[in-house]
Amino acid sequence: MRWPATLCCMSDIKRITVFSGSSTRADQVHLDAATHLGTLLGERELTLVFGGGGVGLMGAMFQSAKASGAGTIGVTTRQFVKLEQAVPDCDEMIVVETMAERKRELIERGDAILVLPGGLGTYEEFFDAVVGRTLGHHSKAIALVNIDQALDPLHQMIEDGIHRRFISHGVRDFLHICQTSEEALDRVLHSKEELIDPSRMVPSGDWQ
């Protein structure tokens, strides 16, 4: 079976989903990178799709994106709203019941996905997006923004899985490892991604 191609180029990409941490204890270098990414989104007239929180990297990115003219779409859960962790001034705030629904909305509403350093929730979102890509559920570009080498262990784990033949090296075709926000944004904006035949990506099958 030949899978239909779904190509994305710069003119098609208007909304960027960003997974990032919400810890208030993040180092300044990461807060600065998140702030800069938000500014870049505004300068390029893009819309930020994010987890809806107002603290940590998430909050810094939201504030700079809004200040620089980017559209903002938050996706949060009713629990976080009750805890007053959702920003009140998003252009659009989508409130769902569960974290699973939140992940699905975040992935579906963006045209491309960037990943900043974060906690377990951030990495759960990242792996959901990667698995969806390998199964052919979407064709969106995914880029890790490896600020201060914080994502080196994650990258190394994936490479080790490829080396040990637990993970198909086809993952390298769509997962971009970048060192700056500019590089990551440029990679996804200029990417030409297509749906992958899942049989190429399943480690137990005939894959490369």
GUZAZA-834605 format. One line per 10 residues: number of its first residue (from 1); their letters; for each residue x, y, z of N, C-alpha, C. Coordinates in Angstrom, 3 decimals, padded with zeros to 6 digits. Example, Ala and Ser with C-alpha at 12.3 -4.5 7.8 and 13.67 -1.06 7.14 Angstrom:
2
1) as) 013.190:-005.690:007.800:012.300:-004.500:007.800:013.200:-003.300:007.800 | 012.850:-002.250:007.080:013.670:-001.060:007.140:012.900:000.030:007.870;
END
This chain:
208
1) mrwpatlccm) 000.842:-001.198:000.000:000.000:000.000:000.000:000.876:001.245:000.000 | 000.595:002.165:-000.907:001.341:003.418:-000.944:000.571:004.462:-000.158 | 001.224:005.074:000.795:000.572:006.085:001.621:000.569:007.413:000.899 | -000.557:008.148:000.960:-000.623:009.429:000.262:000.316:010.437:000.892 | 000.937:011.239:000.051:001.849:012.270:000.552:001.061:013.471:001.036 | 001.466:013.999:002.162:000.901:015.240:002.676:002.072:016.171:002.922 | 002.332:017.047:001.961:003.502:017.896:002.045:003.182:019.180:002.774 | 004.118:019.634:003.605:003.984:020.895:004.313:005.134:021.791:003.903 | 004.830:023.009:003.552:005.879:023.976:003.286:005.573:025.220:004.097 | 006.441:026.234:003.985:006.342:027.391:004.849:004.974:028.057:004.750;
11) sdikritvfs) 004.396:028.140:003.519:003.128:028.844:003.353:001.969:028.113:004.013 | 002.131:026.797:004.262:001.059:026.008:004.866:001.067:026.093:006.388 | 002.177:026.475:006.966:002.335:026.400:008.416:002.020:027.748:009.047 | 000.950:027.775:009.808:000.503:029.006:010.463:000.497:028.875:011.984 | 000.305:027.665:012.474:000.206:027.427:013.915:001.332:026.501:014.369 | 002.054:026.926:015.387:003.158:026.135:015.923:002.801:025.664:017.330 | 002.675:024.362:017.496:002.483:023.806:018.835:003.840:023.703:019.526 | 003.913:024.204:020.751:005.159:024.137:021.514:004.900:023.414:022.830 | 005.623:022.321:023.045:005.615:021.632:024.331:006.765:022.202:025.160 | 006.478:022.579:026.396:007.534:023.154:027.239:007.181:022.988:028.701;
21) gsstradqvh) 008.173:023.191:029.554:007.975:023.036:030.986:007.275:024.225:031.617 | 006.709:023.982:032.788:006.040:025.052:033.545:006.676:025.246:034.919 | 007.839:024.650:035.126:008.511:024.800:036.412:008.967:026.243:036.612 | 008.748:026.753:037.804:009.196:028.110:038.129:010.669:028.133:038.533 | 011.305:026.970:038.566:012.709:026.882:038.983:013.664:026.711:037.802 | 013.151:026.896:036.595:013.991:026.712:035.408:015.113:027.745:035.369 | 016.266:027.336:034.851:017.398:028.248:034.713:017.056:029.383:033.753 | 017.716:030.514:033.961:017.429:031.697:033.153:017.697:031.460:031.670 | 018.695:030.635:031.344:018.998:030.389:029.938:017.807:029.776:029.218 | 017.041:028.946:029.916:015.870:028.325:029.301:014.701:029.302:029.231;
31) ldaathlgtl) 014.539:030.123:030.259:013.495:031.153:030.217:013.762:032.134:029.085 | 015.021:032.500:028.903:015.379:033.422:027.824:015.085:032.810:026.455 | 015.378:031.519:026.312:015.124:030.847:025.037:013.629:030.779:024.740 | 012.827:030.500:025.766:011.377:030.456:025.587:010.841:031.835:025.216 | 011.354:032.865:025.877:010.947:034.235:025.567:011.297:034.581:024.122 | 012.487:034.205:023.708:012.929:034.499:022.344:012.070:033.774:021.317 | 011.711:032.529:021.608:010.861:031.781:020.686:009.509:032.465:020.539 | 008.933:032.921:021.641:007.666:033.637:021.558:007.767:034.870:020.681 | 008.867:035.610:020.815:009.086:036.799:019.987:009.199:036.429:018.513 | 009.920:035.351:018.215:010.059:034.904:016.832:008.707:034.563:016.212;
41) lgereltlvf) 007.838:033.935:016.987:006.516:033.576:016.472:005.740:034.826:016.075 | 005.832:035.864:016.899:005.159:037.108:016.564:005.758:037.774:015.342 | 007.077:037.806:015.263:007.752:038.438:014.127:007.406:037.753:012.814 | 007.147:036.461:012.870:006.834:035.705:011.650:005.330:035.529:011.454 | 004.559:036.231:012.262:003.093:036.256:012.131:002.495:034.858:012.232 | 002.978:034.117:013.206:002.487:032.772:013.459:001.631:032.759:014.719 | 000.939:031.663:014.922:000.117:031.473:016.116:000.747:030.411:017.003 | 000.842:030.717:018.283:001.350:029.776:019.283:000.212:028.916:019.809 | 000.397:027.610:019.743:-000.509:026.655:020.391:000.280:026.047:021.549 | -000.234:026.178:022.756:000.553:025.753:023.921:-000.366:025.264:025.033;
51) ggggvglmga) 000.232:024.853:026.142:-000.518:024.223:027.214:-001.360:025.134:028.075 | -001.374:026.427:027.783:-002.297:027.344:028.452:-001.850:027.867:029.795 | -000.650:027.481:030.246:-000.185:027.912:031.562:000.572:029.225:031.512 | 000.633:029.892:032.669:001.259:031.200:032.724:002.551:031.253:033.506 | 003.147:030.108:033.821:004.385:030.097:034.606:005.460:029.291:033.879 | 006.691:029.445:034.339:007.799:028.708:033.757:008.061:029.102:032.314 | 008.659:028.181:031.565:008.937:028.442:030.159:007.656:028.721:029.389 | 006.599:027.996:029.745:005.322:028.166:029.071:004.814:029.598:029.202 | 004.876:030.120:030.417:004.401:031.475:030.657:005.274:032.523:029.997 | 006.601:032.338:030.057:007.519:033.290:029.430:007.296:033.347:027.927;
61) mfqsakasga) 007.110:032.195:027.322:006.880:032.132:025.880:005.557:032.793:025.509 | 004.512:032.515:026.285:003.208:033.111:026.012:003.271:034.631:026.079 | 003.888:035.161:027.123:003.940:036.611:027.296:004.665:037.288:026.137 | 005.786:036.733:025.719:006.529:037.359:024.628:005.824:037.181:023.288 | 005.177:036.029:023.099:004.429:035.819:021.862:003.297:036.835:021.744 | 002.563:037.009:022.825:001.444:037.948:022.811:001.944:039.379:022.610 | 003.041:039.732:023.284:003.579:041.090:023.180:004.083:041.400:021.775 | 004.517:040.373:021.050:005.056:040.595:019.712:004.031:040.374:018.604 | 002.779:040.127:018.985:001.706:040.064:017.999:001.323:038.690:017.512 | 001.875:037.637:018.099:001.488:036.283:017.701:000.083:035.972:018.195;
71) gtigvttrqf) -000.633:035.164:017.440:-001.875:034.617:017.957:-001.566:033.610:019.044 | -002.499:033.409:019.954:-002.259:032.478:021.062:-003.476:031.591:021.282 | -003.239:030.289:021.285:-004.282:029.301:021.561:-003.789:028.417:022.696 | -004.476:028.445:023.813:-004.123:027.609:024.944:-005.016:026.386:025.021 | -004.445:025.282:025.467:-005.214:024.054:025.685:-004.908:023.577:027.094 | -005.906:023.563:027.944:-005.680:023.187:029.331:-006.806:022.281:029.818 | -006.674:021.815:031.029:-007.712:020.965:031.612:-008.520:021.753:032.641 | -009.692:021.248:032.922:-010.547:021.905:033.913:-009.855:021.957:035.279 | -009.076:020.935:035.583:-008.348:020.916:036.852:-007.386:022.098:036.955 | -006.652:022.382:035.882:-005.708:023.498:035.903:-006.430:024.839:035.989;
81) vkleqavpdc) -007.600:024.927:035.379:-008.388:026.159:035.492:-008.775:026.392:036.947 | -009.199:025.331:037.629:-009.583:025.453:039.038:-008.396:025.851:039.908 | -007.204:025.412:039.519:-005.996:025.755:040.270:-005.438:027.120:039.867 | -006.162:027.809:038.980:-005.783:029.148:038.506:-004.413:029.139:037.836 | -004.131:028.079:037.085:-002.863:027.985:036.365:-003.013:028.289:034.881 | -004.210:028.647:034.445:-004.434:028.977:033.039:-004.378:030.487:032.847 | -003.711:030.933:031.780:-003.623:032.372:031.524:-005.008:032.900:031.148 | -005.362:034.107:031.582:-006.706:034.626:031.342:-006.872:035.354:030.015 | -005.780:035.651:029.318:-005.886:036.540:028.158:-005.400:035.920:026.855 | -005.596:034.612:026.693:-005.342:033.958:025.412:-006.367:034.426:024.380;
91) demivvetma) -005.979:034.415:023.112:-006.966:034.665:022.064:-008.049:033.593:022.094 | -007.646:032.370:022.389:-008.596:031.258:022.500:-008.085:030.297:023.559 | -008.939:029.899:024.476:-008.569:028.912:025.491:-009.518:027.728:025.374 | -008.953:026.565:025.129:-009.725:025.336:024.999:-009.574:024.558:026.297 | -010.682:024.267:026.942:-010.666:023.564:028.226:-011.216:022.158:028.019 | -010.419:021.156:028.371:-010.824:019.759:028.219:-010.820:019.086:029.591 | -011.287:017.866:029.631:-011.411:017.166:030.908:-010.140:016.425:031.309 | -009.445:015.835:030.347:-008.330:014.944:030.682:-007.035:015.376:030.000 | -005.920:014.884:030.536:-004.623:015.163:029.936:-004.502:014.506:028.558 | -005.143:013.351:028.386:-005.110:012.692:027.078:-005.785:013.562:026.021;
101) erkrelierg) -006.930:014.154:026.384:-007.600:015.065:025.456:-006.742:016.284:025.172 | -006.077:016.778:026.188:-005.205:017.946:026.018:-004.089:017.650:025.017 | -003.434:016.504:025.171:-002.375:016.135:024.234:-002.903:016.049:022.808 | -004.055:015.422:022.661:-004.621:015.264:021.321:-004.904:016.621:020.679 | -005.485:017.536:021.454:-005.787:018.866:020.922:-004.509:019.617:020.563 | -003.501:019.527:021.416:-002.243:020.219:021.144:-001.609:019.724:019.846 | -001.608:018.432:019.647:-001.010:017.866:018.438:-001.840:018.210:017.211 | -003.160:018.109:017.321:-004.022:018.326:016.164:-004.071:019.784:015.730 | -004.002:020.705:016.658:-004.220:022.114:016.324:-002.985:022.811:015.768 | -001.815:022.238:015.938:-000.610:022.831:015.368:-000.313:022.261:013.993;
111) dailvlpggl) 000.373:023.058:013.167:000.830:022.588:011.856:002.234:021.999:011.937 | 002.944:022.298:013.008:004.275:021.752:013.279:004.473:021.785:014.784 | 005.458:021.040:015.263:005.638:020.871:016.709:007.082:021.158:017.100 | 007.245:022.036:018.095:008.551:022.289:018.699:008.524:021.812:020.145 | 009.659:021.359:020.633:009.756:020.848:022.001:010.906:021.544:022.713 | 010.578:022.309:023.741:011.576:022.906:024.619:011.813:021.970:025.803 | 012.886:022.150:026.546:013.080:021.344:027.751:011.903:021.487:028.716 | 011.630:020.427:029.443:010.527:020.450:030.398:010.561:019.226:031.287 | 009.438:018.965:031.924:009.332:017.843:032.839:008.718:016.625:032.178 | 008.220:015.712:033.001:007.681:014.459:032.487:006.512:014.685:031.540;
121) gtyeeffdav) 005.671:015.671:031.848:004.532:015.951:030.982:004.962:016.394:029.599 | 006.016:017.200:029.542:006.543:017.658:028.253:007.031:016.485:027.425 | 007.732:015.558:028.059:008.275:014.420:027.318:007.176:013.427:026.940 | 006.149:013.333:027.762:005.001:012.501:027.390:004.356:013.052:026.121 | 004.186:014.366:026.058:003.611:014.997:024.868:004.494:014.748:023.647 | 005.794:014.893:023.840:006.739:014.662:022.745:006.612:013.247:022.195 | 006.627:012.248:023.077:006.570:010.868:022.602:005.225:010.551:021.955 | 004.151:011.137:022.450:002.856:010.957:021.805:002.900:011.459:020.366 | 003.504:012.632:020.175:003.599:013.201:018.829:004.468:012.336:017.923 | 005.578:011.830:018.457:006.478:010.995:017.664:005.805:009.680:017.289;
131) vgrtlghhsk) 005.139:009.042:018.246:004.455:007.780:017.956:003.352:007.998:016.925 | 002.600:009.083:017.070:001.571:009.388:016.081:002.148:009.573:014.693 | 003.318:010.177:014.635:003.990:010.380:013.340:004.409:009.047:012.744 | 004.967:008.162:013.552:005.425:006.874:013.029:004.261:005.992:012.595 | 003.097:006.174:013.209:001.925:005.368:012.857:001.125:005.970:011.709 | 001.579:007.108:011.194:000.882:007.727:010.075:-000.349:008.511:010.458 | -000.498:008.859:011.743:-001.657:009.634:012.175:-001.543:011.097:011.784 | -000.329:011.572:011.581:-000.126:012.941:011.116:001.214:013.017:010.399 | 001.454:014.126:009.712:002.700:014.283:008.950:003.450:015.543:009.364 | 003.291:015.952:010.612:003.853:017.223:011.070:005.336:017.093:011.422;
141) aialvnidqa) 006.072:018.139:011.069:007.482:018.193:011.447:007.593:018.353:012.958 | 008.606:017.720:013.539:008.854:017.786:014.983:010.315:018.177:015.191 | 010.543:019.181:016.025:011.916:019.611:016.297:012.138:019.769:017.791 | 013.231:019.213:018.269:013.683:019.440:019.641:014.554:020.690:019.665 | 014.274:021.594:020.610:015.087:022.801:020.774:016.031:022.531:021.944 | 017.238:022.125:021.624:018.172:021.576:022.612:018.994:022.686:023.276 | 018.318:023.562:023.997:018.981:024.685:024.652:019.921:024.177:025.747 | 021.157:024.657:025.720:022.142:024.321:026.753:022.337:022.809:026.882 | 022.122:022.096:025.784:022.279:020.629:025.733:021.366:019.892:026.719 | 020.275:020.542:027.126:019.382:019.914:028.105:018.700:018.667:027.558;
151) ldplhqmied) 018.543:018.593:026.237:017.856:017.452:025.642:018.829:016.413:025.087 | 020.118:016.575:025.360:021.092:015.564:024.923:020.744:014.161:025.425 | 020.380:013.989:026.710:020.048:012.628:027.168:018.859:012.020:026.423 | 017.860:012.846:026.097:016.706:012.354:025.342:017.141:011.919:023.948 | 017.927:012.753:023.301:018.438:012.418:021.972:019.280:011.149:022.023 | 020.134:011.036:023.018:021.002:009.864:023.146:020.197:008.594:023.395 | 019.103:008.714:024.163:018.259:007.551:024.415:017.639:007.047:023.115 | 017.172:007.982:022.281:016.588:007.597:021.000:017.640:006.947:020.109 | 018.828:007.558:020.048:019.899:006.993:019.226:020.318:005.614:019.728 | 020.335:005.425:021.040:020.680:004.117:021.593:019.619:003.087:021.221;
161) gihrrfishg) 018.343:003.505:021.250:017.275:002.605:020.838:017.388:002.206:019.381 | 017.833:003.153:018.542:018.064:002.839:017.131:019.226:001.856:017.001 | 020.304:002.126:017.725:021.487:001.255:017.676:021.151:-000.172:018.108 | 020.284:-000.293:019.114:019.917:-001.613:019.632:018.743:-002.228:018.880 | 018.273:-001.541:017.838:017.206:-002.029:016.964:015.860:-002.139:017.673 | 015.642:-001.310:018.672:014.313:-001.183:019.256:013.509:-000.102:018.537 | 014.193:000.850:017.940:013.561:001.980:017.264:014.061:002.011:015.827 | 013.152:002.215:014.875:013.557:002.327:013.481:014.355:003.603:013.259 | 015.425:003.505:012.459:016.186:004.728:012.210:015.447:005.669:011.267 | 014.266:005.248:010.776:013.424:006.155:010.016:012.960:007.350:010.833;
171) vrdflhicqt) 013.014:007.232:012.164:012.666:008.363:013.032:013.544:009.568:012.715 | 014.778:009.311:012.321:015.692:010.415:012.001:015.205:011.247:010.819 | 014.333:010.659:009.986:013.857:011.372:008.800:012.951:012.545:009.144 | 012.275:012.488:010.287:011.321:013.558:010.593:011.586:014.267:011.917 | 012.488:013.741:012.729:012.776:014.363:014.020:014.040:015.205:013.896 | 013.886:016.515:014.052:014.999:017.441:013.882:015.561:017.828:015.253 | 016.859:017.733:015.417:017.525:018.117:016.662:018.222:019.452:016.408 | 017.780:020.500:017.093:018.268:021.853:016.825:018.827:022.472:018.102 | 019.742:023.408:017.928:020.410:024.014:019.080:019.840:025.373:019.465 | 019.072:025.997:018.580:018.492:027.310:018.874:017.039:027.347:018.434;
181) seealdrvlh) 016.310:028.322:018.960:014.913:028.505:018.565:014.810:028.852:017.088 | 015.728:029.701:016.590:015.696:030.082:015.172:015.871:028.871:014.269 | 016.854:028.038:014.612:017.116:026.856:013.795:015.905:025.933:013.778 | 015.309:025.706:014.943:014.156:024.806:015.028:012.979:025.340:014.225 | 012.705:026.632:014.365:011.580:027.220:013.648:011.821:027.175:012.145 | 013.037:027.484:011.717:013.353:027.425:010.291:013.205:026.007:009.754 | 013.628:025.019:010.529:013.544:023.631:010.059:012.102:023.210:009.830 | 011.226:023.528:010.770:009.841:023.075:010.598:009.105:023.913:009.555 | 009.453:025.192:009.440:008.781:026.035:008.449:009.146:025.636:007.027 | 010.340:025.146:006.829:010.792:024.779:005.495:010.759:023.274:005.258;
191) skeelidpsr) 010.169:022.540:006.160:010.127:021.087:006.007:009.121:020.693:004.943 | 009.376:019.562:004.335:008.418:018.949:003.417:008.212:017.528:003.911 | 007.191:017.394:004.719:006.951:016.106:005.369:005.841:015.356:004.641 | 005.891:014.050:004.675:004.823:013.250:004.112:004.496:012.106:005.052 | 003.284:011.601:004.898:002.876:010.476:005.728:003.788:009.282:005.468 | 004.104:008.593:006.527:005.007:007.449:006.444:004.192:006.166:006.497 | 004.543:005.219:005.651:003.945:003.891:005.750:004.377:003.296:007.091 | 003.418:003.056:008.015:003.803:002.568:009.351:004.611:001.281:009.333 | 004.467:000.462:008.277:005.222:-000.794:008.243:006.726:-000.539:008.181 | 007.131:000.661:007.728:008.547:001.002:007.701:009.074:001.347:009.083;
201) mvpsgdwq) 008.168:001.649:009.995:008.586:002.196:011.277:008.444:001.224:012.426 | 007.824:000.070:012.187:007.584:-000.881:013.271:008.819:-001.763:013.449 | 009.476:-001.716:014.609:010.724:-002.459:014.791:010.599:-003.961:014.596 | 009.405:-004.522:014.823:009.260:-005.971:014.715:009.041:-006.421:013.282 | 008.857:-005.455:012.368:008.593:-005.807:010.986:009.807:-005.619:010.097 | 009.534:-005.485:008.802:010.598:-005.310:007.818:010.875:-003.826:007.664 | 011.730:-003.321:008.534:011.992:-001.882:008.541:013.469:-001.627:008.338 | 013.768:-000.382:007.997:015.157:-000.011:007.764:015.592:001.051:008.743;
END
